[in-house]
């Protein structure tokens, strides 16, 4: 690039020198001075100007991220492209057309943001297509592609700089419409979305490669619905959530009822166990009294306080101990 610029500047300098020399001679003659145009000087400057111009035109520098296509005025487009670097061409016979080999993005969307517009998205390039059941859905997608440097001459001959309008956009929209029409809304929005995206990507890649383009990726960014259908989906989701909430409440009530049943079962088992224990205790007491009738008298005396002085018994109740024994035991305890 620097060499070509220097040669171009040098050629300009020589041409200006030639014009300046001729103008100087005519000015001198207008002042009645004997000045002549020297043919040798004119030819010399002219040769240097033509040579430097030819050299400047013959040097082409292709920048990184570009590819050059050479068009020859006699044989047409050359099949071999020019890759980044400095190249020599035939001046005034061949011309070089540059194409970017960097990643480009084509975006289909109903609501392009600042970033999408900057990367090439149109203000409203949405795609609406009927599904298999006849419902309209909008597909937002991003397609990343690049020119195949090896196929740049073919791109130049077939499309020039109109490949986005002639190839990229129609191909993507046609293939996406085809797959949308072959599937239902549930397929596109649901679990088959990834499968559909891969199928679309494979078809776009095959078509692009035939025309000299590389497909880097295809992504379905969003699936849009009409207002009526979106409202119906929202209502369905609300109803589904309500049904799930009722199911949750029912399960919770069933669990609470089960807990209460288990708790009541436990209380019943505890009561039965307690009753059985009390019955067994009574049976043992009854057996013990049957074997030893005086045991009850012994237990009665055991409960009496050792310091008791007066015992009042109901009328007709037999004495357990004689009064003499009680008085004697009391006297002995008082000593």
C-alpha positions in Angstrom: 0.0 0.0 0.0 2.8 2.4 0.9 4.7 1.6 -2.3 1.7 2.1 -4.5 0.9 5.4 -2.7 4.5 6.6 -3.2 4.5 5.7 -6.9 1.1 7.4 -7.4 2.5 10.5 -5.7 5.6 10.5 -7.8 3.5 10.2 -11.0 1.5 13.1 -9.9 4.6 15.1 -9.3 6.0 14.3 -12.8 2.7 15.3 -14.4 2.7 18.6 -12.5 6.3 19.1 -13.5 5.4 18.7 -17.1 2.5 21.1 -16.9 4.7 23.6 -15.0 7.5 23.4 -17.5 5.2 24.1 -20.5 3.5 26.9 -18.5 6.8 28.5 -17.6 7.9 28.5 -21.2 4.8 30.3 -22.4 5.0 32.8 -19.6 8.6 33.6 -20.6 7.6 34.1 -24.2 4.8 36.4 -23.2 7.5 38.6 -21.6 9.4 38.6 -25.0 12.1 36.3 -23.7 13.6 33.8 -26.0 12.4 30.5 -24.5 11.8 27.3 -26.4 10.1 24.1 -25.5 12.8 21.4 -25.3 11.4 18.2 -26.7 13.9 16.1 -24.8 12.8 17.6 -21.5 9.1 17.2 -22.3 9.7 13.6 -23.5 11.8 12.8 -20.4 9.2 14.1 -18.0 6.4 12.4 -19.9 8.2 9.1 -19.9 8.8 9.3 -16.1 5.2 10.3 -15.5 3.8 7.5 -17.6 6.2 5.0 -16.1 5.4 5.9 -12.5 1.7 6.0 -13.2 1.9 2.5 -14.8 3.8 1.2 -11.9 1.4 2.7 -9.4 -1.6 1.1 -11.3 0.1 -2.3 -11.5 0.6 -2.6 -7.8 -2.4 -3.8 -5.9 -2.4 -4.4 -2.1 -5.2 -6.6 -0.7 -5.9 -5.9 3.0 -6.6 -8.6 5.6 -10.2 -9.7 5.6 -10.5 -9.0 1.8 -10.1 -10.9 -1.4 -9.5 -9.4 -4.8 -11.1 -10.4 -8.1 -9.2 -9.5 -11.3 -11.1 -8.5 -14.4 -9.2 -8.5 -17.6 -10.5 -6.4 -20.4 -9.7 -9.1 -23.0 -10.3 -12.4 -21.2 -12.8 -11.4 -18.6 -12.7 -12.4 -14.9 -9.7 -14.4 -13.9 -10.5 -17.6 -11.9 -7.7 -17.1 -9.4 -8.5 -14.6 -6.7 -6.0 -12.3 -5.1 -5.4 -13.0 -1.4 -4.1 -10.5 1.2 -0.8 -9.0 0.3 0.8 -7.1 -2.7 0.1 -8.2 -6.2 1.1 -7.0 -9.7 -1.5 -6.6 -12.5 -1.4 -5.3 -16.0 -2.0 -1.6 -15.8 -4.9 -0.1 -17.7 -6.0 -3.6 -18.8 -6.9 -5.3 -15.6 -9.0 -4.0 -12.7 -9.4 -5.4 -9.2 -12.7 -5.7 -7.4 -12.5 -6.1 -3.6 -14.8 -8.3 -1.5 -14.9 -8.6 2.2 -14.3 -12.1 3.6 -15.3 -11.2 7.1 -18.3 -12.5 8.9 -21.6 -10.8 7.9 -25.0 -11.1 9.6 -28.4 -11.2 8.1 -31.2 -10.8 10.7 -34.9 -11.3 10.3 -36.8 -9.6 13.2 -39.9 -7.7 13.9 -38.2 -5.4 16.5 -34.6 -4.7 15.5 -32.5 -3.2 18.3 -29.5 -0.9 17.9 -27.1 -3.8 17.7 -29.1 -5.6 15.1 -29.4 -2.5 12.9 -25.7 -2.0 13.1 -25.0 -5.5 12.0 -27.2 -5.2 8.9 -30.8 -5.9 10.1 -33.5 -4.1 8.3 -36.0 -2.0 10.2 -38.8 -4.5 9.6 -37.7 -7.7 7.9 -39.9 -10.1 9.8 -41.0 -13.4 8.4 -44.6 -14.5 8.9 -45.6 -17.9 7.6 -48.5 -20.3 8.1 -47.8 -23.5 10.0 -49.1 -27.0 9.1 -52.4 -26.2 10.9 -52.7 -22.8 9.2 -51.7 -20.6 12.1 -49.5 -17.6 11.4 -46.2 -17.4 13.3 -43.3 -14.9 13.0 -39.7 -16.2 13.0 -36.9 -14.0 14.3 -33.5 -15.4 13.2 -29.9 -14.5 12.7 -27.7 -15.9 9.9 -24.0 -15.5 10.0 -22.2 -16.1 6.7 -19.1 -15.1 4.8 -17.8 -15.1 1.2 -15.6 -18.1 0.4 -12.4 -16.5 -0.8 -11.8 -19.3 -3.3 -15.2 -18.7 -4.9 -14.9 -14.9 -5.0 -14.7 -14.8 -8.9 -18.0 -16.8 -9.1 -19.6 -14.3 -6.6 -18.4 -11.4 -8.7 -19.7 -12.9 -12.0 -23.1 -14.0 -10.5 -24.0 -11.3 -8.0 -21.4 -8.5 -7.7 -22.6 -6.4 -4.7 -26.2 -7.5 -4.9 -25.8 -10.9 -3.3 -27.7 -9.9 -0.2 -30.9 -9.0 -2.1 -30.5 -11.6 -4.8 -29.3 -14.7 -2.9 -29.0 -14.3 0.9 -32.3 -12.9 1.8 -34.5 -15.0 -0.6 -32.8 -18.2 0.2 -33.2 -17.9 4.0 -36.8 -16.8 3.8 -37.7 -19.5 1.3 -36.2 -22.4 3.4 -37.6 -21.1 6.7 -41.1 -20.8 5.2 -40.8 -24.4 3.9 -40.0 -25.8 7.3 -42.5 -23.7 9.1 -45.3 -24.9 6.8 -44.2 -28.6 7.5 -44.6 -28.3 11.2 -47.1 -27.3 13.9 -46.9 -24.4 16.2 -46.1 -26.8 19.1 -43.2 -28.3 17.1 -41.7 -24.9 16.3 -42.1 -23.4 19.7 -41.5 -26.7 21.7 -39.0 -29.5 21.9 -38.6 -29.9 18.1 -37.4 -26.3 17.7 -33.7 -27.4 17.8 -34.3 -30.2 15.3 -36.0 -27.8 12.9 -33.2 -25.2 13.3 -30.6 -27.8 12.4 -32.6 -28.9 9.3 -32.9 -25.3 8.1 -29.2 -24.7 8.7 -28.2 -27.7 6.7 -30.3 -26.7 3.7 -29.1 -23.1 3.8 -25.5 -24.3 4.0 -25.9 -26.5 0.9 -27.4 -23.7 -1.1 -24.8 -21.1 0.0 -21.8 -23.4 -0.8 -23.1 -23.8 -4.3 -23.0 -20.0 -4.8 -19.6 -19.4 -3.1 -20.7 -18.5 0.4 -19.9 -20.1 3.8 -22.6 -20.5 6.4 -21.2 -20.0 9.9 -24.4 -20.4 11.9 -28.2 -20.1 11.7 -30.2 -19.4 14.9 -33.9 -19.1 15.6 -33.9 -16.2 18.1 -37.6 -16.0 18.8 -41.0 -17.3 17.7 -43.8 -14.7 17.5 -47.6 -15.2 17.4 -50.5 -13.1 16.4 -52.2 -11.1 19.1 -55.3 -13.4 19.3 -53.2 -16.6 19.5 -50.8 -15.1 22.0 -53.8 -14.2 24.3 -55.2 -17.7 23.9 -51.8 -19.2 24.9 -51.6 -16.8 27.9 -55.1 -17.9 29.0 -54.2 -21.5 28.5 -51.1 -21.1 30.6 -53.1 -19.3 33.3 -55.7 -22.1 33.4 -52.9 -24.7 33.5 -51.3 -22.9 36.4 -54.6 -22.7 38.2 -55.1 -26.4 37.6 -51.6 -27.2 38.9 -52.4 -25.0 42.0 -55.6 -26.9 42.7 -53.8 -30.2 42.3 -51.2 -29.0 44.8 -54.0 -28.0 47.2 -55.7 -31.3 46.8 -52.5 -33.2 47.4 -51.8 -31.1 50.5 -55.3 -31.9 51.8 -54.9 -35.6 51.1 -51.6 -35.5 52.9 -53.1 -33.7 55.9 -56.0 -36.2 56.0 -53.5 -39.1 55.9 -51.5 -37.5 58.7 -54.7 -37.1 60.8 -55.6 -40.7 60.1 -52.2 -42.0 61.1 -52.4 -39.8 64.2 -55.8 -41.1 65.2 -54.6 -44.6 64.5 -51.7 -44.0 66.9 -54.0 -42.6 69.6 -56.3 -45.6 69.2 -53.4 -48.0 69.4 -52.0 -46.2 72.5 -55.4 -46.3 74.2 -55.8 -50.0 73.4 -52.3 -50.6 74.8 -53.0 -48.6 77.9 -56.3 -50.4 78.5 -54.7 -53.8 78.0 -52.0 -52.7 80.4 -54.5 -51.6 83.0 -56.5 -54.8 82.5 -53.4 -56.9 83.0 -52.5 -54.9 86.1 -56.0 -55.5 87.6 -55.8 -59.2 86.7 -52.5 -59.5 88.5 -53.9 -57.6 91.5 -56.9 -59.9 91.6 -54.7 -63.0 91.4 -52.5 -61.7 94.2 -55.5 -60.9 96.5 -57.0 -64.3 95.7 -53.8 -66.0 96.8 -53.2 -63.7 99.9 -56.4 -62.0 101.2 -54.5 -60.1 103.9 -52.5 -58.3 101.3 -55.2 -55.6 101.0 -55.0 -55.0 104.8 -51.3 -54.7 104.6 -51.4 -52.2 101.8 -54.1 -50.2 103.8 -51.9 -50.0 106.9 -48.9 -49.1 104.8 -50.7 -46.0 103.6 -51.4 -44.7 107.1 -49.2 -42.0 108.5 -46.9 -43.2 111.3 -48.0 -40.2 113.5 -51.8 -40.7 113.1 -53.7 -40.4 116.5 -57.3 -40.6 115.5 -58.9 -42.9 113.0 -62.6 -42.4 112.2 -64.2 -45.4 110.6 -67.7 -45.6 109.2 -70.3 -47.2 111.5 -70.3 -51.0 111.3 -66.7 -51.1 109.9 -64.6 -53.8 111.7 -61.4 -52.7 113.3 -58.4 -53.6 111.4 -56.3 -53.4 114.6 -57.6 -53.4 118.3 -57.6 -50.0 120.1 -55.2 -51.4 122.7 -52.6 -52.1 120.0 -53.0 -48.7 118.5 -52.7 -47.0 121.9 -49.7 -49.0 122.8 -47.9 -48.3 119.5 -48.7 -44.6 119.9 -47.2 -44.5 123.5 -44.1 -46.3 122.4 -43.6 -43.8 119.6 -44.0 -40.9 122.0 -41.3 -42.0 124.3 
